Amino acid sequence: MASNLVSRLFRPPLLTQLASLRSGCLLRGQAVVAAGTRHSSSGEKISRYPVPYKKDLPYDIVELMEEVESKGGFLPNVFKVLSHRPAEFRAFFAYYNELMNKETGRLTKADRELIVVATSIHNKCLYCVVSHSALHRIYSKKPTLSDQVIVNYENADLAPRERTMLDFAMAVCRCDTITEKHFQSLEEVGFDREDAWDIAAIAAFFALSNRLAHLTDMRPNQEFFNMGRVPRDKSKDKAGDGK
């Protein structure tokens, strides 16, 4: 189960981008970072709640965390912070996986990340804005669009389809009254009602995530800030493969 979830949470090109940040990070088989403390391995505070020791966590959660870290090169702090409540950790990542990695519908992975960015900035969530901006840069291969959305999505260089998608996501995020006009606007740019559910569910789920981040004072990993901003040098990858 853990391997299946990891393969969905972290897919190429994301794995390649994350792996390039591996220097100084722990490898599979070594201890999970920051066990038993509110701080990361660098001493930076990541939560106001205790992060459990690895030995005190259920096996399936340890397996997932180690595999995420092994494949990605570092362990996102959300895994450490939410492990404070293992049963809720499992429920959170199960629903995350269903929403963000499903193969059906018309939303791309970049679309989904852009919804998270736009709604999370409205909810003032530093962790989700930083981490999901990084994921959007990687999936979209657009290094500046998420930054534009963070400042003001209404002035961002968005396609009509993306703008209509975010208009609807923000209506859900603000708890506006949803009318038939919202659905008609989505249909005009190619979305159907199942897509509308997906957009709304992502906005709703990350409202939960944003508020948990507020509660715990969750801090984003430093690795997220630079991810996807500079194109990867493929020549170096080929040279490394030849060693």
GUMIVEX-100051 format. One line per field, with one value per residue: x, y, z of N, C-alpha, C, O, CB in turn; chain. Coordinates in steps of 0.02 Angstrom, whole numbers, plus 50000, padded with zeros to 5 digits. Glycine has a CB too. Layout:
GUMIVEX-100051
n.u: c(X ...) .
n.v: c(Y ...) .
n.w: c(Z ...) .
ca.u: c(X ...) .
ca.v: c(Y ...) .
ca.w: c(Z ...) .
c.u: c(X ...) .
c.v: c(Y ...) .
c.w: c(Z ...) .
o.u: c(X ...) .
o.v: c(Y ...) .
o.w: c(Z ...) .
cb.u: c(X ...) .
cb.v: c(Y ...) .
cb.w: c(Z ...) .
ch: c(A ...) .
//
This chain:
GUMIVEX-100051
n.u: c(50041 50095 50196 50120 50050 50156 50206 50107 50101 50226 50286 50380 50398 50431 50498 50627 50664 50659 50752 50870 50896 50950 51071 51144 51031 50936 50950 50858 50822 50891 50870 50712 50694 50703 50635 50539 50544 50507 50573 50667 50801 50896 50878 50778 50620 50474 50346 50223 50183 50233 50340 50328 50442 50523 50521 50406 50301 50170 50202 50164 50158 50288 50351 50296 50344 50483 50496 50448 50545 50659 50634 50610 50713 50705 50605 50448 50386 50253 50223 50295 50239 50100 50105 50091 49964 49922 49808 49731 49826 49834 49704 49705 49807 49757 49640 49697 49772 49670 49610 49713 49787 49710 49658 49555 49437 49453 49549 49717 49874 49947 49843 49773 49867 49876 49752 49763 49864 49804 49690 49750 49830 49731 49684 49792 49901 50058 50135 50067 50057 50193 50242 50154 50161 50288 50267 50177 50260 50345 50259 50193 50295 50313 50395 50357 50221 50144 50191 50138 50003 50000 50017 49909 49783 49692 49757 49853 49947 49851 49768 49603 49530 49599 49580 49440 49424 49494 49416 49299 49349 49389 49267 49207 49301 49283 49158 49052 48886 48841 48791 48690 48751 48887 48918 48885 48981 49097 49069 49075 49209 49251 49241 49151 49014 49064 49198 49184 49150 49272 49358 49298 49310 49448 49476 49403 49462 49592 49565 49546 49677 49752 49710 49749 49885 49898 49861 49963 50075 50151 50298 50368 50480 50647 50693 50586 50577 50661 50632 50597 50621 50733 50781 50818 50981 51005 51116 51204 51138 51147 51284 51302 51235 51322 51423) .
n.v: c(49939 50063 50081 50096 50214 50305 50300 50366 50490 50544 50568 50552 50709 50748 50667 50664 50798 50815 50722 50781 50864 50790 50792 50789 50741 50610 50435 50291 50171 50230 50334 50419 50592 50712 50649 50640 50774 50951 51010 51023 50927 51024 51106 51197 51258 51164 51133 51163 51059 50900 50797 50629 50498 50388 50252 50245 50255 50184 50043 50052 50188 50230 50159 50221 50354 50334 50286 50392 50487 50422 50411 50544 50623 50708 50729 50792 50916 50906 50771 50735 50820 50788 50658 50656 50619 50470 50398 50498 50548 50443 50449 50579 50575 50476 50534 50646 50582 50528 50644 50722 50642 50569 50483 50515 50632 50807 50888 50933 50883 50998 51093 51056 51084 51222 51265 51236 51326 51454 51454 51430 51543 51636 51587 51612 51522 51478 51359 51276 51362 51382 51249 51192 51282 51252 51122 51151 51226 51126 51030 51107 51166 51301 51428 51547 51570 51526 51613 51733 51706 51697 51831 51899 51819 51862 51951 51874 51784 51695 51562 51569 51456 51415 51529 51532 51412 51442 51549 51482 51393 51486 51542 51436 51424 51546 51526 51573 51592 51460 51450 51409 51481 51476 51343 51345 51434 51358 51252 51316 51328 51200 51111 50986 50938 50845 50879 51002 50961 50903 51016 51092 51003 50995 51127 51128 51024 51072 51184 51127 51073 51193 51252 51160 51176 51307 51288 51202 51276 51245 51231 51263 51153 51199 51156 51165 51297 51328 51234 51187 51311 51337 51269 51095 51029 50923 50863 50843 50744 50638 50621 50580 50459 50383 50350) .
n.w: c(50000 50042 49945 49830 49859 49869 49739 49674 49739 49710 49558 49403 49310 49438 49532 49481 49492 49631 49672 49633 49736 49835 49905 50062 50122 50203 50164 50103 50228 50328 50475 50497 50467 50599 50706 50855 50895 50886 50786 50631 50551 50533 50637 50626 50674 50647 50686 50813 50886 50956 50856 50821 50878 50765 50804 50876 50790 50687 50580 50443 50419 50444 50341 50228 50246 50240 50111 50033 50064 50017 49878 49844 49896 50003 50153 50152 50265 50304 50317 50431 50529 50531 50572 50706 50740 50700 50644 50586 50499 50405 50349 50296 50196 50115 50061 50002 49901 49822 49773 49712 49628 49541 49392 49310 49233 49184 49235 49243 49322 49347 49345 49462 49561 49545 49587 49723 49759 49734 49819 49942 49964 49984 50104 50182 50202 50226 50213 50118 50008 49973 49954 49859 49755 49712 49663 49560 49474 49430 49369 49271 49203 49200 49264 49329 49339 49451 49548 49503 49522 49661 49698 49635 49565 49472 49391 49334 49208 49140 49051 48975 49017 49134 49213 49231 49299 49419 49463 49499 49597 49693 49726 49793 49896 49964 50012 49935 49867 49767 49603 49456 49357 49385 49350 49215 49166 49185 49097 48976 48951 48940 49049 49144 49255 49343 49343 49404 49533 49568 49567 49669 49777 49795 49832 49952 50028 50044 50117 50241 50256 50255 50375 50471 50455 50501 50636 50684 50656 50545 50448 50287 50197 50160 50037 49949 49902 49793 49697 49530 49473 49396 49243 49230 49209 49089 49033 49136 49205 49115 49114 49244 49241 49169 49253) .
ca.u: c(50000 50139 50230 50070 50037 50215 50212 50058 50119 50287 50296 50421 50468 50441 50549 50693 50678 50672 50814 50926 50906 50963 51132 51135 50969 50943 50932 50815 50854 50915 50816 50670 50716 50669 50591 50539 50558 50469 50619 50696 50870 50937 50862 50723 50556 50427 50279 50219 50166 50289 50345 50345 50500 50510 50506 50339 50251 50150 50248 50143 50175 50361 50367 50278 50390 50549 50495 50443 50611 50706 50619 50610 50774 50692 50538 50409 50370 50184 50223 50319 50192 50036 50115 50071 49901 49928 49746 49713 49878 49814 49645 49725 49844 49713 49597 49743 49788 49611 49596 49768 49821 49662 49671 49494 49421 49489 49600 49786 49908 49963 49780 49758 49914 49860 49694 49789 49901 49758 49648 49792 49850 49672 49681 49854 49938 50126 50160 50036 50076 50262 50253 50115 50190 50344 50240 50150 50315 50371 50211 50174 50356 50306 50427 50334 50148 50118 50207 50087 49940 50006 50007 49839 49769 49652 49803 49904 49947 49814 49723 49533 49511 49628 49548 49373 49435 49511 49357 49254 49382 49387 49197 49199 49345 49253 49090 49002 48829 48855 48731 48697 48796 48954 48925 48884 49046 49144 49053 49096 49282 49267 49233 49083 48996 49111 49257 49166 49157 49344 49384 49271 49337 49517 49472 49378 49512 49649 49544 49564 49750 49775 49695 49794 49951 49894 49860 50028 50129 50192 50343 50388 50550 50686 50701 50530 50581 50696 50612 50562 50633 50786 50777 50867 51034 51001 51182 51233 51105 51176 51352 51297 51214 51378 51473) .
ca.v: c(50000 50122 50090 50121 50284 50344 50305 50415 50555 50569 50539 50594 50730 50771 50627 50685 50863 50806 50684 50826 50898 50738 50805 50804 50711 50540 50385 50237 50126 50270 50359 50472 50656 50752 50610 50655 50844 50999 51041 50983 50908 51084 51143 51243 51237 51147 51123 51175 50995 50852 50749 50566 50458 50336 50188 50248 50261 50121 50021 50075 50259 50232 50134 50274 50410 50315 50279 50460 50518 50388 50428 50616 50656 50738 50713 50853 50923 50888 50702 50734 50855 50752 50593 50664 50581 50422 50380 50555 50548 50396 50475 50638 50559 50436 50580 50684 50541 50523 50709 50752 50595 50528 50479 50533 50702 50851 50927 50908 50889 51069 51126 51042 51122 51293 51275 51237 51389 51511 51452 51433 51612 51668 51562 51633 51463 51480 51293 51252 51407 51369 51180 51177 51323 51212 51067 51179 51243 51064 50998 51152 51192 51374 51445 51610 51578 51519 51675 51782 51688 51714 51903 51914 51775 51897 51985 51827 51766 51631 51548 51575 51395 51417 51583 51510 51361 51475 51587 51435 51370 51540 51549 51384 51442 51602 51506 51609 51552 51428 51451 51378 51521 51449 51282 51364 51463 51302 51213 51355 51319 51129 51070 50964 50943 50804 50921 51053 50928 50897 51083 51110 50958 51015 51189 51111 50984 51113 51227 51086 51071 51260 51266 51118 51208 51363 51261 51172 51320 51203 51270 51227 51133 51245 51128 51184 51365 51333 51182 51204 51380 51335 51205 51045 51017 50852 50838 50819 50681 50587 50609 50542 50391 50347 50333) .
ca.w: c(50000 50045 49881 49783 49875 49852 49667 49653 49767 49679 49492 49359 49322 49506 49565 49458 49521 49702 49681 49624 49800 49884 49943 50132 50147 50223 50114 50127 50276 50384 50518 50472 50492 50650 50749 50925 50908 50847 50740 50577 50564 50533 50696 50612 50702 50594 50715 50885 50917 50950 50801 50855 50859 50716 50837 50906 50738 50655 50527 50377 50413 50437 50274 50181 50254 50216 50038 50006 50071 49973 49809 49832 49919 50069 50177 50165 50336 50318 50340 50500 50574 50538 50604 50776 50746 50646 50609 50544 50447 50352 50316 50259 50135 50071 50024 49959 49843 49779 49741 49676 49583 49504 49321 49273 49232 49137 49270 49242 49386 49356 49364 49532 49603 49541 49632 49792 49769 49736 49879 50001 49977 50014 50174 50216 50224 50199 50194 50056 49953 49952 49929 49798 49701 49686 49623 49499 49429 49400 49324 49217 49171 49198 49328 49360 49341 49519 49584 49482 49555 49731 49706 49616 49509 49422 49345 49313 49137 49138 48995 48997 49052 49201 49251 49250 49350 49482 49485 49532 49658 49742 49749 49844 49951 50001 50030 49897 49845 49703 49561 49390 49317 49395 49311 49144 49150 49178 49037 48918 48939 48931 49109 49158 49325 49382 49352 49454 49598 49582 49584 49735 49828 49808 49872 50018 50063 50063 50173 50300 50261 50274 50445 50511 50452 50548 50704 50702 50636 50500 50407 50226 50188 50120 49970 49905 49876 49729 49651 49468 49450 49346 49205 49248 49159 49071 49016 49197 49221 49072 49138 49305 49224 49140 49305) .
c.u: c(50043 50172 50182 50057 50095 50220 50163 50075 50177 50300 50346 50376 50481 50495 50619 50713 50696 50738 50875 50942 50930 51023 51117 51072 50982 50921 50889 50855 50883 50855 50777 50692 50673 50621 50597 50554 50513 50511 50643 50768 50917 50924 50804 50658 50508 50356 50280 50197 50225 50284 50367 50412 50478 50488 50436 50284 50232 50193 50228 50160 50250 50382 50353 50328 50459 50550 50488 50511 50662 50696 50628 50673 50766 50620 50500 50384 50298 50179 50244 50267 50128 50044 50101 50006 49897 49864 49724 49764 49856 49754 49662 49758 49803 49669 49639 49757 49730 49599 49651 49800 49774 49675 49611 49482 49467 49541 49668 49816 49927 49900 49767 49803 49898 49800 49717 49824 49852 49716 49689 49818 49791 49666 49744 49895 50006 50147 50132 50052 50145 50269 50215 50133 50248 50319 50211 50205 50341 50323 50195 50234 50351 50333 50400 50259 50120 50134 50158 50021 49942 49993 49934 49821 49729 49695 49856 49894 49916 49775 49651 49508 49535 49594 49478 49376 49449 49454 49310 49284 49379 49316 49183 49240 49315 49184 49038 48943 48843 48789 48743 48745 48869 48966 48926 48951 49099 49132 49076 49170 49302 49261 49161 49071 49039 49176 49244 49172 49231 49374 49362 49301 49409 49518 49450 49430 49570 49630 49559 49640 49778 49766 49735 49865 49953 49899 49930 50087 50179 50233 50364 50462 50585 50693 50646 50541 50612 50674 50576 50576 50686 50782 50834 50917 51036 51069 51216 51204 51135 51246 51352 51277 51272 51429 51461) .
c.v: c(50063 50134 50119 50195 50328 50353 50356 50485 50586 50534 50582 50646 50752 50733 50650 50752 50856 50771 50729 50865 50851 50753 50826 50774 50637 50494 50331 50191 50164 50300 50414 50538 50681 50712 50633 50727 50887 51029 50994 50966 50968 51127 51192 51215 51222 51138 51141 51113 50947 50809 50683 50536 50404 50270 50187 50252 50192 50107 50051 50149 50268 50211 50188 50332 50394 50311 50347 50494 50487 50408 50502 50652 50694 50722 50778 50856 50904 50815 50697 50762 50815 50683 50596 50627 50531 50406 50437 50564 50504 50423 50535 50619 50514 50483 50624 50646 50537 50588 50730 50706 50551 50534 50500 50608 50742 50895 50894 50913 50962 51109 51117 51081 51196 51310 51280 51303 51447 51511 51457 51503 51651 51649 51576 51574 51462 51412 51272 51297 51390 51300 51167 51224 51285 51156 51093 51197 51181 51035 51041 51172 51267 51402 51507 51614 51573 51581 51730 51769 51706 51788 51921 51872 51810 51935 51938 51809 51697 51624 51555 51515 51396 51471 51564 51457 51392 51518 51542 51410 51424 51552 51497 51402 51496 51585 51552 51563 51525 51424 51415 51416 51498 51388 51297 51393 51408 51263 51250 51347 51245 51084 51046 50965 50899 50842 50975 51023 50923 50963 51102 51067 50976 51079 51173 51072 51027 51169 51192 51087 51138 51273 51221 51148 51269 51339 51239 51219 51283 51247 51229 51209 51185 51221 51152 51252 51370 51282 51210 51273 51382 51268 51159 51035 50943 50822 50811 50752 50625 50569 50566 50470 50350 50326 50262) .
c.w: c(50000 49977 49830 49795 49855 49777 49639 49678 49730 49614 49453 49325 49395 49542 49545 49488 49595 49714 49673 49687 49854 49928 50015 50162 50164 50167 50146 50173 50334 50421 50483 50505 50550 50694 50821 50942 50866 50791 50686 50595 50565 50594 50687 50641 50645 50620 50789 50923 50909 50887 50831 50833 50809 50749 50867 50855 50711 50594 50459 50366 50406 50367 50222 50185 50227 50139 50004 50008 50024 49900 49795 49853 49984 50088 50190 50237 50353 50343 50413 50548 50585 50568 50680 50791 50689 50608 50563 50487 50389 50313 50271 50193 50088 50029 49978 49895 49795 49741 49693 49624 49543 49429 49279 49276 49187 49171 49263 49312 49399 49375 49438 49578 49602 49584 49704 49806 49779 49800 49943 50016 50006 50088 50213 50243 50190 50173 50126 49997 49928 49921 49864 49741 49669 49641 49557 49450 49393 49349 49263 49174 49158 49264 49363 49370 49412 49561 49566 49518 49629 49743 49691 49555 49454 49372 49318 49239 49129 49073 49020 49037 49124 49244 49275 49305 49418 49508 49524 49598 49712 49768 49803 49906 49995 50028 49997 49882 49775 49664 49495 49346 49325 49351 49236 49122 49141 49114 48974 48902 48940 48992 49114 49233 49370 49394 49404 49524 49616 49604 49655 49790 49845 49850 49944 50059 50087 50112 50239 50310 50284 50349 50493 50511 50499 50620 50726 50689 50592 50454 50345 50227 50145 50048 49922 49871 49807 49677 49589 49441 49394 49309 49225 49191 49144 49054 49077 49218 49180 49094 49200 49292 49198 49191 49330) .
o.u: c(50029 50175 50202 50052 50086 50236 50175 50066 50179 50322 50353 50318 50537 50536 50664 50770 50744 50775 50927 50995 50930 51026 51082 51061 51030 50877 50884 50912 50899 50798 50805 50706 50612 50571 50652 50575 50483 50486 50639 50793 50970 50956 50784 50643 50501 50309 50332 50192 50264 50229 50419 50435 50422 50441 50410 50225 50273 50217 50272 50176 50272 50425 50393 50351 50490 50599 50520 50532 50704 50744 50649 50685 50816 50579 50519 50363 50284 50137 50214 50253 50105 49994 50098 49995 49871 49865 49701 49745 49858 49753 49636 49739 49815 49661 49619 49754 49739 49579 49636 49838 49795 49701 49616 49513 49513 49573 49675 49786 49923 49904 49751 49781 49905 49797 49694 49815 49859 49708 49666 49826 49801 49646 49750 49920 50011 50174 50170 50061 50156 50299 50242 50121 50256 50346 50218 50198 50358 50342 50186 50226 50380 50298 50417 50235 50077 50095 50138 49987 49891 49961 49902 49842 49733 49673 49901 49840 49949 49752 49639 49470 49498 49581 49460 49336 49421 49444 49283 49250 49367 49308 49150 49215 49320 49153 48986 48950 48856 48739 48799 48776 48907 49019 48963 48975 49141 49180 49094 49191 49361 49276 49115 49112 49048 49207 49288 49196 49250 49411 49402 49316 49429 49555 49477 49441 49594 49674 49580 49664 49822 49809 49752 49900 50004 49937 49952 50143 50240 50208 50377 50503 50556 50698 50658 50517 50592 50694 50531 50546 50682 50781 50890 50898 51065 51079 51253 51238 51147 51267 51394 51300 51272 51474 51497) .
o.v: c(50110 50192 50161 50234 50383 50408 50385 50534 50646 50476 50641 50629 50773 50762 50653 50762 50887 50787 50715 50896 50869 50728 50875 50780 50607 50512 50326 50173 50133 50292 50452 50538 50671 50740 50645 50742 50865 51071 50933 50986 50965 51179 51225 51156 51262 51136 51134 51113 50953 50787 50680 50549 50379 50237 50133 50251 50146 50152 50072 50169 50309 50243 50199 50357 50436 50330 50359 50525 50523 50421 50521 50708 50710 50703 50816 50806 50887 50799 50660 50733 50808 50653 50544 50606 50547 50401 50424 50586 50524 50420 50542 50645 50514 50472 50639 50674 50541 50587 50754 50730 50501 50585 50503 50643 50716 50935 50834 50944 50985 51154 51165 51109 51230 51364 51323 51333 51486 51564 51484 51521 51694 51690 51556 51577 51445 51406 51252 51272 51385 51293 51134 51206 51285 51145 51061 51183 51184 51017 51014 51192 51293 51399 51519 51659 51613 51600 51769 51816 51727 51807 51956 51888 51791 51950 51960 51818 51648 51674 51548 51522 51380 51461 51577 51458 51372 51524 51561 51406 51408 51571 51512 51395 51494 51626 51567 51502 51564 51397 51393 51388 51500 51382 51267 51379 51412 51244 51218 51358 51229 51025 51081 50990 50914 50837 50991 51056 50937 50967 51126 51092 50972 51083 51202 51087 51020 51199 51224 51100 51141 51302 51242 51145 51282 51366 51256 51203 51288 51294 51169 51247 51211 51262 51158 51262 51413 51285 51251 51294 51425 51216 51181 51033 50904 50761 50762 50708 50570 50511 50522 50424 50288 50287 50239) .
o.w: c(49963 49955 49789 49748 49828 49753 49586 49642 49719 49613 49467 49310 49411 49577 49586 49508 49619 49761 49704 49692 49913 49985 50026 50223 50142 50128 50207 50160 50386 50399 50443 50565 50549 50716 50846 50998 50818 50753 50693 50648 50595 50603 50735 50633 50599 50580 50822 50985 50862 50868 50863 50778 50812 50726 50882 50873 50711 50560 50421 50310 50366 50336 50177 50134 50193 50107 49953 49959 49995 49865 49740 49829 50016 50046 50235 50266 50410 50384 50452 50600 50642 50589 50713 50847 50636 50547 50507 50432 50331 50252 50215 50140 50028 49969 49922 49840 49734 49682 49638 49581 49514 49406 49218 49316 49156 49138 49276 49357 49456 49418 49473 49629 49653 49613 49742 49860 49827 49831 49993 50074 50050 50130 50271 50299 50131 50118 50082 49941 49867 49867 49819 49683 49608 49587 49505 49390 49334 49294 49208 49116 49111 49314 49420 49405 49430 49604 49609 49540 49657 49792 49731 49500 49396 49317 49281 49211 49113 49044 49080 49084 49170 49303 49332 49351 49468 49569 49577 49649 49770 49826 49853 49962 50057 50062 50027 49884 49729 49688 49481 49301 49277 49320 49198 49068 49096 49080 48925 48845 48942 48987 49093 49271 49429 49447 49444 49570 49673 49652 49695 49844 49903 49898 49991 50118 50143 50143 50287 50365 50327 50381 50548 50562 50531 50660 50781 50709 50600 50424 50350 50254 50098 50002 49862 49815 49767 49619 49595 49392 49350 49341 49234 49133 49182 49061 49073 49245 49205 49092 49210 49326 49203 49174 49374) .
cb.u: c(49953 50192 50258 50006 50021 50279 50200 49989 50135 50346 50230 50458 50485 50376 50540 50694 50618 50615 50817 50912 50842 50974 51175 51133 50912 50903 50994 50786 50907 50964 50843 50595 50717 50632 50608 50587 50632 50441 50679 50693 50893 50925 50922 50716 50526 50449 50255 50170 50101 50292 50395 50290 50533 50571 50558 50335 50277 50077 50249 50069 50149 50396 50327 50207 50395 50571 50438 50391 50635 50699 50549 50554 50797 50704 50541 50350 50382 50141 50270 50385 50176 50003 50187 50063 49838 49956 49690 49710 49947 49796 49592 49772 49909 49669 49556 49809 49809 49549 49587 49820 49867 49589 49692 49434 49423 49440 49581 49830 49970 49993 49722 49765 49986 49847 49642 49837 49948 49712 49606 49851 49875 49607 49667 49837 49898 50175 50141 49960 50073 50309 50231 50041 50215 50385 50187 50108 50371 50386 50146 50141 50369 50231 50499 50357 50115 50146 50279 50078 49926 50076 50054 49828 49731 49604 49836 49901 50018 49766 49736 49488 49538 49703 49545 49335 49492 49574 49320 49237 49456 49415 49148 49221 49413 49250 49081 49032 48763 48887 48708 48628 48790 48965 48868 48828 49068 49138 48978 49080 49323 49333 49253 49072 48923 49124 49277 49095 49125 49381 49360 49196 49333 49555 49422 49314 49538 49681 49469 49539 49780 49739 49620 49796 49967 49828 49812 50037 50165 50147 50405 50373 50556 50755 50702 50466 50619 50769 50567 50490 50656 50857 50779 50833 51104 50953 51225 51224 51028 51176 51389 51247 51157 51410 51470) .
cb.v: c(50001 50113 50023 50081 50292 50310 50237 50395 50548 50561 50533 50549 50787 50766 50553 50690 50909 50768 50627 50874 50932 50673 50858 50877 50718 50525 50355 50198 50086 50325 50385 50458 50708 50807 50535 50613 50860 51053 51068 51022 50858 51124 51180 51256 51292 51084 51050 51233 50964 50807 50774 50515 50426 50323 50175 50308 50305 50123 49946 50063 50298 50187 50071 50300 50429 50248 50234 50501 50512 50312 50406 50646 50702 50815 50670 50857 50993 50897 50659 50773 50924 50746 50568 50739 50629 50359 50365 50619 50524 50327 50496 50682 50525 50388 50625 50699 50472 50506 50762 50775 50551 50549 50409 50495 50730 50895 50936 50947 50844 51098 51098 50966 51110 51313 51217 51178 51403 51510 51388 51385 51646 51647 51488 51681 51399 51505 51241 51247 51480 51375 51130 51182 51391 51183 51028 51241 51277 51013 50983 51214 51155 51397 51455 51667 51526 51456 51698 51780 51612 51695 51942 51990 51714 51945 52043 51762 51768 51626 51476 51586 51332 51430 51647 51483 51314 51516 51619 51376 51352 51604 51540 51315 51465 51663 51508 51638 51595 51357 51523 51373 51595 51431 51232 51416 51512 51256 51199 51429 51357 51123 51109 50892 50924 50737 50953 51080 50857 50870 51136 51104 50885 51027 51239 51070 50928 51142 51245 51014 51051 51313 51257 51046 51229 51402 51203 51108 51350 51156 51291 51268 51063 51255 51052 51186 51407 51325 51132 51196 51423 51345 51218 50979 51043 50842 50893 50870 50685 50610 50674 50573 50393 50389 50382) .
cb.w: c(50060 50099 49857 49788 49948 49878 49634 49677 49840 49727 49454 49305 49276 49545 49549 49382 49513 49735 49632 49568 49821 49849 49909 50142 50097 50287 50082 50069 50242 50360 50583 50483 50437 50618 50744 50960 50894 50892 50778 50509 50511 50470 50719 50537 50748 50560 50705 50899 50885 51012 50744 50841 50922 50673 50891 50952 50681 50635 50523 50367 50474 50490 50258 50194 50328 50246 50016 50047 50143 49980 49791 49866 49866 50068 50242 50116 50357 50256 50296 50506 50547 50470 50593 50793 50746 50673 50660 50586 50475 50383 50368 50301 50152 50113 50074 49997 49866 49821 49794 49724 49622 49520 49302 49302 49301 49101 49345 49190 49389 49291 49323 49546 49581 49468 49625 49804 49710 49676 49880 49994 49912 49977 50174 50273 50208 50252 50247 50064 49976 50012 49982 49813 49728 49744 49662 49515 49468 49454 49361 49244 49105 49185 49316 49319 49297 49553 49567 49406 49547 49757 49660 49603 49533 49456 49380 49356 49108 49198 48966 48937 49016 49198 49208 49188 49330 49474 49425 49486 49643 49713 49690 49816 49925 49958 50106 49831 49846 49712 49548 49356 49337 49469 49327 49132 49205 49239 49034 48930 48991 48905 49172 49129 49334 49347 49285 49442 49596 49519 49533 49735 49804 49741 49840 50013 50019 50002 50166 50292 50194 50233 50458 50483 50380 50537 50710 50663 50698 50459 50447 50165 50157 50150 49972 49945 49924 49740 49686 49478 49509 49378 49129 49266 49185 49013 48984 49252 49209 48999 49151 49351 49173 49089 49363) .
ch: c(A A A A A A A A A A A A A A A A A A A A A A A A A A A A A A A A A A A A A A A A A A A A A A A A A A A A A A A A A A A A A A A A A A A A A A A A A A A A A A A A A A A A A A A A A A A A A A A A A A A A A A A A A A A A A A A A A A A A A A A A A A A A A A A A A A A A A A A A A A A A A A A A A A A A A A A A A A A A A A A A A A A A A A A A A A A A A A A A A A A A A A A A A A A A A A A A A A A A A A A A A A A A A A A A A A A A A A A A A A A A A A A A A A A A A A A A A A A A A A A A A A A) .
//
